[in-house]
Amino acid sequence: MPQNNIKRTPISELGYDFIPSEYLKEGQDEYVYRNLQNRSGIEYRHLTAFEIEGLVRNNNTSDNWNNIFVSEFFNPALVKNCKFYGLVRISKLEPYFLDFSDLKVPVGLYNSTIISTDIGDNVCIDNVNYLSHQIIGNEVIIINVNELVTTNHAKFGNGIIKQGEDESIRIWLELCNENGGRSVIPFNDMLPGDAYLWSKYRDDHALLQKFKEFTEEQYKNERGYYGKIGARTVIKNCRIVKDVWIGEDAYIKGANKLKNLTINSSGEKGRTQIGEGVELVNGIVGFGCRIFYGVKAVRFIMASNSQLKYGARLINSYLGNNATISCCEVLNSLIFPAHEQHHNNSFLCAALIMGQSNIAAGATIGSNHNSRGADGEVVAGRGFWPGLCVSLKHNSQFASFTMISKGDYPAELNIPIPFSLITNDVSKNQLVVMPGYWFMYNMYALARNSWKYIDRDKRVDKIQHIEYEFLAPDTVNEMFSSRTYLEKTIGKAYLLREELITDATTTAELVAVGKKLLQEHNPIIDTLEIVADDFENAKRKTIIIKAAKAYHLFEELITYYGCCQLIGFLQKHAFKSLEDAMNVLPAKLKRKDWINVGGQLLLKDDVGQFKINVKEGKLCGWDEVHQWYAEKGTQYSEQKLKHALASLAEIKGWDLKALDNIQLNTIVDIAIATKEWITKSIYESRAKDYESPYRAMVYDNAEEMDEVIGKLEDNSFINGQDAELETFKKEMKALKKRFQLDMETA
């Protein structure tokens, strides 16, 4: 058996030769990058004989007192029982104590081994068994730490390789697929959009090479960078902290192991906290993150303001901004902003989850047991809500705002209709899909979630413009496609029942028949068995229920989306007449395809041009990519307006360039009526919780129920929606007056 390779080296060399000589250029010494990193501006001096005498009296030792440098206000009385090796620079030490969260500790260096480190003003370092190669900011507290060390090849979580290292040791994040086929190189400041673009377009090798070059150019490959601990950071009762870059104002307590990390933190962008029993290896932690209670994360990125709690495991994954994972396990997944996965025993594996999602207790999202290799994937549009104990298989794909009811789903699923409820009807051995479920039965949750995600977006640097509204270009396009699909399936169901279908019947003919029945509101639709042939990889039937109602709801909501965008456009600009407003619009309105890129909706054409620009060198580096996101964010409202107007023109068959006052009056009336319906549906869907006897049965009386869950009439969200409706009506009245429209409805 091989033995541990323990080398014996003279004690006089401890703390020196941090950078091997073969990696130093002519004229450089081992402190070249340390001096670049230390921007304190402090003027250091040698110790005086009196100070050395005081240090020795306080039971301190050094291999060479000439290599201890201090600032003008150094106080040797505040350094006790320490061992110094290598070049150590100590700044101001004054007779104060630092007080943080009921922890009161005296300024000074006590009971520690300190190797080749720069120490800022008025820090407290006490009982640190091994502290080496750090640059420590002002008023930092470090107490009871076993090992706080930086190696000469530290990468701080970035997927780079240092001088002399082999490519095989590079850290990759194996996102979306366990076989590594969508791997990306992690780097500090990586946005959800970066991770998506890199993991998605695997057939574009030139693009992938550019992304790799961007990363390698941004992060240095030279050896010899020191670890950093930013000002006012507190580290206490931790075991191992190795190769970690820590920002300002972080709070780290009781962590077991932190290795190869960047921990971003600041008072301005968000203070990061890491708590008891945590083990983090090979990762990036964003600003304002919270990581507590036995969390394990390996090869990961946490974007800003995200949380890991209560024993959660995050491995080979990217967790988007403002997301929370507790008690569960997430592997090989790319998760866009605003994801919730709070409860015990849920499992998410090899998945692309496009944000605003919520995964319930006991859910198993992704199983490769139906494949001959670990190479399956789940792709879910934003608003993905699998219920309790849902079990899904790879490969599966879901449109936006899909809710899946409790059950074991035995085969792969492909659900292209948004806002659907999926049910596994075991009694009839069939899959049941209810399109438009959210609008029919759960408008309160749908609307409140949109509001909630906006309210909880704590990002300071909002480089990517995240779309939280449920009516947006992506969902509207899905509704258009779904209407065509429903026309086809209804037409097919009717012709099958009437025995009029043949092998020669075309898809266009099926669509025409279904569309006619739907436009006539023909009651025969309710008697048809509407079967989807391509939603599940199984021989059993997939039944679509409430198809006609969903079809018309989709039309109403597409219309509302277009009307609201047009009204907002008219309100924003001081047009003298409707004709002036219409002249500003493009000559030809065309509804275009969109892509969800890390939560930011982008035109498919723009993404295509982006890839060309990257490959042609017109975008150089991640900073320019991020600037591109920001620029597209500023264009989004105008692009969304054009999409909405094109959608309105398409769904209603109108020529908006020829819009007159009568049509505008109709548009305003439609917007008012639909908003009234939405507001009423929000109230009614929540009121059901108060009206159900099964909800009330655990309370002795209504007063007790009101005290526990609150009165319905006091619901702040519902009251806010009511107030918003009244404001909207007043605005519409003013708009009608401005354009001299019929005032009767408003």
N, C-alpha and C positions, 0 to 999 in steps of 0.2 A: 504494500500500500504506500502511496506517496506521502511524504511528510509535509507539514506546514513549512513554507519557505521563510524562515525568520533569519534576517541578516543582522550581523553585529557591525556597528559603525561607531567610530569615536564620538564621545559625547560632545566634543567641540564642534562637530558638524551639524548638530541638531538645530534646525531653524534656518539653515543656509542651503544654497544651491537649489532653490525652489524650482528654477527653470534649468533643466539640464543644458550644459554648455553647447551641445549640438543644435539647440533651438534658439540660440542667441545670435543676433547679427553683430557685425563688428561695431564696437563702441557701446553696445548695450550691456547692462548688468541685470541681475535677477529681479531688480525692483522697477524695471522700466514700465510695466503695466500697472503696478501698484501705485507709482507716482502719478500716472495718468488718471487713475481712478480716484485718488484722494484729492478732492477739490476744496478742502476746508480752508486753504489759504493760511493755515497756522504756520508761524515761524518757530521751528524747533531748535533746541539747544542741547548741549551735553549736560549731564548731571554735574552738580558741584560736588566737591569732596564732602561737604556738610550733608548734602542730600543722600549721597551714597552711604555715609555713616548712619543716617537715620533709617534708611531702607534695610541695611544689614541688622540694625538693632531690632527692627520689626520682623525679623526672621524671614526676610526676602533673600533670594539668591539670583545670580545671573551668571551666565557663562562668560560675559564680557560687559562690564558696566559701561564701557565706551559705546556700546551699541544700544543703549537705552537713551532715547531722546525725549525731551519734555518741552512743554510750553512755558511761558513766563510765570503763569499762575499755578504751576504744579505744586502739590503739597505732599511730601513724602510720608507725613503722618497718616495719610489715608490709604496707604498701601501696606498690607500685612499678610504674611504667610504665603507669599507668591513665589513661583519659580519662573524666571524669564529666560528665553532662549531666542537667539537670532536678533534681528533688528526690530525693536519695539518702540513705537512713538506714542506718547501719552500726552493728552491735552490737559486742560484745566480741571483740577480737582479742588472743590471747596467744601467746607464743613456744613453741608446740608443733608437732609434726607429726601428721597423721592417717594411720593405717595401716589399710588395708582390702584384703584379698585380695592381699597382697604389693605393693600400691601405697602408697608412703610419700610424702606431700606436706606441705609446710609450711603452717601456717595463715596466711592472708592473702589479699590481692587483688593479682594480678600480671598485667601484659601484657594488659589487657582494656579494652574500651569498655563502660561501665556507665551505663545510662539509667534514671532514675526507678524505682529498685528498693529494696526493703527487704531487708537482709542480716542473718541471725541470728548467734548466737554461734559464734565459732571455725570459720568456714567456710574452705574453700580454693577460690578462683576464679583460674584461671590459663589464659591464652591463650584467652579467650573473645572472639571477634572482635566480637560484637554481642550485648549482654545488655540487654534492656529490659523494663520493666513486669512484674517478678516479685516475689513475696514468698517469700524463701528461708529455710528453717528452720535450726536449729542443726546444726553439724557436717556440713554438706553439702559434698560435693566435686564441683566442676565444672571439668574441665580439657579443653582441646583441643576446643572446640565452635565451629563456624563461626557459628551463628546461634541464639539462644535468645530468642524474642520473643513478646509477647502484643499483640494488637490490641484496640482498644476494643470491638469487636463479637464477641469470642471467646465461643464456646458450649461449648467443651470436650467436643465429641462429642454433646451433647444436641441433639435435633431441634427446637430452638426458633428463633424469629426475633427479632432485636433491634429496638430502636426505629428506625424509618425504613427497615426492610428489607422487601422484597417477599416475598410468600408463596412465590414461585417458587424462592427459594433455600433453602427448608427441606429438611433432610436427612430422607429416608424410607428405611427398610429394606424392600426389595421381596422379602419372604419367600415361599417356597413356590410362587411363580409368577412367571415372567419378565415378565409383562405388567403387573406392579405392582398387580394387582387385590386383593392381600392385604397391601399395604404397611402398615407400622406406623411410628410415630415413636419413634426410640431415645431412651432416657434412662438416666442412671446409676441403678443398683440395679434395672434391669428384670430380672425373673425369667422363667424359661422359661414359667411359667403365664401371665404377662402377655402375652408374645409370642404364645402359642397363642390365648388368648381374643380378642385384638385381630385376629389374622389369620384366625381361623376364622369368626366370626359376622358376615360381611360384609353380610348382608341386614338386620341390626339397626342401622339408621343412628343411632338415638338412643343406643344403647350405644357405638358408635364415637365419636360426638361427645363423650360423657362422658369416654371415655379420652383424647381429645385435650385436653379441658379440664383433666383431672387433671394432664397433663404440663405444660401451659402455666402452671398455677397453682403447680406445684412448683419451676419454674425461672424465674428473673427475666429479664425482657426489657430491663432497663436496660443501657445501655452503660457500660463503664468498669471491669469486673472484671479484676483482675490474675491472671496465672498464678501457680500455687503449686508450690513444690518442698519437699516435706515433710522433716522432720528426718532426718539420717543417710542421705539419698539420695545416690547416687553416679552422676554422668553424665560419661562420658569418651569422647573420640575420636568424637564425633558431628558430623553435618553441620548438619541443620536441625531445630530443635525449635520449633514455632510453635503458639500457642494450645493449650497442653497444661497440664492440672492433674495434678500428680504427688503421690501420697501419700508417707508415710514409708517409709524403709528400702528404697526401690526401687533397682535396679541396672541402669543403662542404659549399654551399651558398644558403640561402633561402629555405631550406627544411622545409616542414610542420611537418613531423613525421618520425623519424627513430627509430625503436623499435626491439629489439631482433635480432641483426645483427652482423655478422663479415664483416668488410669492409677491404679487403686486399689492401695494397698500399705500394709502395716503389719506390725509384728512380731507382733501378736496374731492378726490375721486372715489373714496370709499375705503374704510378701514377693514382689513381682513383679520379674521379670528380663526384660530385652530385650537381645538380642545383635546380633552383627555382620550388616551388610547388610540390616537390617530396614527396611521402609517401611510405616508405618501411617497411614491418613488417614480421618478421620470415623468414630471408633469409641469404644467403651467397653471397657476392659480391667479385669477383675475382680481381686479379691484373690488373691494366690498364683499368678498366671499365669506361664508361661514361654514366651517367644517368641524363637526363635533362627535364625540361619543363613539369611539371604536371604528371609525370609518377606515376603509382600506381602498386606496386608489393607486393604480399602476398604469403607466403609459396613458396619460389623460391630459385633457385641457378643460378647465372650468372657466367659462367666460365670466365677465363681471357680474357681481350681485347674485351669483348662484349659490346654492347651499347643498351640502352633503351632511346627513345626520343619522344618528341611531344605527350604527353598524352597516350602513350602505356600502356596497362594493361597486366601484367604477373602474373598469378595465378596458384599455384599448378604445377609449371613447372620447367624444367631444360633447360637453354639456353646455348648451347655449345660455345666454344672459337671462337673469331673472327666473331661473329654474330651480326646482327643489326635488331632491331625491332622498328618501329615507328608507331605512330598514330592508332594502331590496338589493337586487343584483342587476347591473347593466354591463353588458359586454359588447364590444365591437359595434358601437352605435354612434350615429351622428344625430344629435338632437338640437333642433332650432330653438330660439328663445321662447320663454313662457311655457315650460313643461312642468307638470306636477306628477310625482310618483311617490306618494307618501307612506304607503302601508306595507305591512310585512308580507314576505313571500312572493312578491311579484318578480318577474324575470323578463328582461328585455334583451334580446340577442340579435345581432346582425340586422340592424334596422336603421332606416332613415325616417325620422319622425320630424315633421315639418312645423312643429311648434303649436302653442296654444292647446296643448294636449294634456290628458289626464289619464293615468293608468291605475286601475283599481287594485285592491288587495287580491292576491292569489292568481293574478293574470300571468299567463305564460305566452309571451309574444315572440314567436319564432322558435321552431324546433327543426333540427336537421335530421331527425330520425326517419323522415320520409325520403331522404336522399342518400346516395352512395358516397357522398363526401360532404364535408362541412363547408358548403358553398352556397347556401340559400340566403335569401334576403326578404325583408319586409319593407315596403315603402308606403308611408301613410301621409296624406295631405294634412294641412293644418286643421286643428280642431278634432283630433283623433281621440275618441273616448271608449276604449274597451272596458266593459264592466267587470264585476266580480268574477274571479275564477275563469275568465275567458282564456281558452287555449287555441292558439293559431299556429298554422304550419307555414314554413317557407315553401315556395315563394308566394307571397300575398301582396296585394296592392289595394289601397283604399283612397277614394276621393275625399275632398275636404269635408270636415265635420261629420265623420262617420261615427255613429255610436253602435257598439256591439253588445248585445245582451248576454247575460251569463250563459256559458255553455262550452262544451268541447267541440270545436269545429274540425271535422275529420279530414278535410281536404283543403287544398290551396284555394284562395278566394281572390277574385278580381272585381271590385265594386267600383264602377265608374260614376255612380250617381251621388252627388253631394247631399249632405243633410239627411242621410238615411239612417234608419234603425235596422240592424241586422239581427235576426233571430234564428236559432237552430231549433226547429220544431221537431223534437224527437218523436212525439206521438204519431206524427204523419210522415216522418222521415223525409223532411223537406227543409230547404233553406227559405226563409221568408225575408223579403226586403221591403221596407216601407220608406219610399222617397219622401223628402220633405217633413220627416218626423218632427224635427226641431220646431218648425213653424206651426205645426198642428198642435203639439202637446207640451213643448218645453221652451217657449219663447223667453220666459224669465231667465233661465240659465244661459241661453244663447246671447241675449242682450247684455246680461250682467257680466258675462265673461269678457265680452269686448271692452266694456267699461273697466273691468277689474285689471285686465292686462295693461291697459294704458296707464291706469292709476299706479300700478306697481312697477312700471318701467323705471328703474332707479339709475339707469346708465347716465353718466355725466357726458361721456363722449359718444354721442349718438351718430356714429359714422354711417351705419346702415339704417335707413328708414324702414322700420318694421311696420307692416300692415296688420292691424288688429281688428278691423271691421269685418264682419262676416259677409257683407256685400262688397265685393272688390273684384278686380279684373279676373282673378283666378277662379273664384267661385261662380261668377256670372258666366264665364266661358263654359264651365262644367254644367251649369244649368241649361245653357243652349244645347250642348251635346246630349244632355239627358232628355230634353224634350224630343229631340229627333229619335233617340233610342226608344222612348216610350211610344211615340207614334208607330215605330216599326213593330214593337212587340204587341201593341194593341191591335194593329192591323193584321198581324199574323194570327193572333188569338181568334179574331173574328172570322177570318177566312177559313181557319181550321174547323171552327165549329159549324160553319155553313158549308163545309166540304167544297170550298171554292179554290183552295190552294193547289198548285201543281208544281212540278219540278221546274217549270218555266217561269214561275212567278218571281219577279225581281224584287230586290230590296226597295227600289224606288216605288214600286207598286204597293208594297206593304206600308211604306211610310205614307203614301197618299191616302190609303184606306183609313189608317189610324188617325191621321190628321183630320180627315173629314168627320169621323165619329167624334173626335175631341172638340172640334170647333162647333159642332152641332149640340154639344153637351148631351149626346145620345145616352139615355139610361141603360142601353144594352151593355155598355162598357162594364157596369157594375156586376153583370152576370157572367162575365168572361173569366176564364182562368188564364191569367197573363203570366207566361213562362219566359224566364231569361235563360237562354241556352249557354251563356258563356261567363257566368258569374262564379261558378264553382267547378273545380276539376273532379266531378263526381257524376255518377249515373242518375242520382236522384234529382228531383225537380227543384228548381228555384222559382218561387212564386213572388211576383210583385203585387203588393196590395196598395189600395188607395192611389192607384196610378193616375187616374183622371184628376183627383184633387191636387196631387203634387204637380201635375202638368200645368194646371191653371195657377197654382200658387207661384210656381217658378216664373210664369209670365208676369204676374202681378209684381213680384219682387224685382225682376229685371227692369220693369217699367219704373218702379219706384226708385231704383238705383239711378237710372238715367234722368228721371225727373229731378231728383235731389241735386245731382251734379249740375244740371242745367240751371236750376234755381240758384245754387251757390255761385255759379259763374255770373249770373245777372246781378246778384247782390254785391259781388266783389267789385264790379266795374260800373262806372257812372255813365252808362250808355244813355244817349238822349232818346233813342227809339229802339224798338225791337229789331228794326231793319239794320241799324248800326251794329247791334250785337251779332246778328246772324252773318253779317259781312266779315266779321273777324274769324269765323269758323273756317276750317279747311274746305276747299272745294269738294273734296270727296272724303267721306267718313267711312273707314273700314275697321271692323273689329279685328284686332290682332291677337296673336298668341302671347302668353306671358309665362314666366318661369319663377318659381319661388326659390330664390338664391339666399339661403340662410335667414329666411324670414322677410327679406326684402323682395318685393315683386318687381321684376324687370321684364321689359319686352324681350321676347325671344330673339328678335332681330338685333337688339342691342347687345345681347350676350354673344351672338354670333360675331358681331363686329369687334367686341371686346377680345375674343379669342384671336382674331386676326391681328389686332393691334398689339397684343402681347407678343405674338410670334414674329411680327415685323419690327419689334423694338420700339414701337410708339408708346408703349407703357413699360417703364423700366423700374422694377422693384415693387415691393409690397406697399410702400407709402403711396406710390402713384396708383396702385390698384385701389387702395382705400380712398384716395381722393376721387377716383372714378365712381365708387359707390356713393360718395357724398354728393357728387355732381348729379348723378341719376336720382338721388333722393330729392334734390331741389326741383327736378323736372317732373317728379312723379305726379303732382297734383294736376298739371296740365295734361300729361299723358293719360291719367285716369279719367279726366274730363272727356278727352277725345274718345276713349274706349266706351265711356258711359253713353255719350251721344250716339256713337255708332250702334251701340246695343239698343238704345231707345228707338232709333230709326229702323233697325232691323226687326225688332219685336212688334212694333206698331205699324210698320210699313209707311212711315212718314218721311217726307223730304224736309229736313230741318232747315235747310237753306231757305226754304219758302215758308217757314213758320210764321203764322199770323197771330193776331191777338186772340182769336177764338181758340186756336190750338193751345196757346200759352195758358189761357184761362183753364182749359181742360187739364193741362199738365199740373197746374197749381192745385186744382181740385183733387186730382188723383193723388198727389203727394200728401195733401191734408188727410184724405180718406184712409190712405194706407198707413200713415203715421198714427192715426186714431186707432186703427185695427191693431197695429203692433203694440201700442201702449195698453190697449184693452187686453190683448193676449198676454202681455207681461203680467198684468194684475191677475188675470184669471188663472194662469198656470201656477202662480204662487198661492192664490186663494184656495186652490184644491187641497193644499197641505193643511189648511185650517178647517176645511169643511169635512174632511174624511173622519168618520167615527173611529177608525182604527188609529188615527193620529191622536185623537182626543181622549181615548180610553184610558191612558195612563195618568190623566189628570182628574182630580176630583171635581173641578169646576173650571169655567172659562177664565176666571181671574188667575188661577194657578198656571194655566196654560200661557196666558199673556205674560206673566212674570218670567216664565222659563224661556219662551221662544220669542217674546216680544209681540206687540200688537201689529196686526197686518197694516193698519192705518199709520203706524209709525215707521214702516219700512222706508229707510232713507233712499234706497235705489228706486223703488216704485214712485215715491214722492218726487224724486228728481226727474223721473221720466214724465210724470204728469206736468211738472213745471216746464220741462223742455217742450212738451206738446203745446202748452199755452203760449209760450214764447214763439214757437214756430207759427202758430196761427196768426199772431200779431204781425210777425214778419211777412207772412203771406198777404195779409190785408194791406200792408204798406206797399208790397210789390204790385198788387193789383191796382192800387191807387196810382202808383208811379207810372204804370203802363196803361192806365185807363181801361182796365179790364172790368168784366162784370163783377160787381161786389156782392152779389146775392149769397154765394156759398161762404165766402170768407167772413 
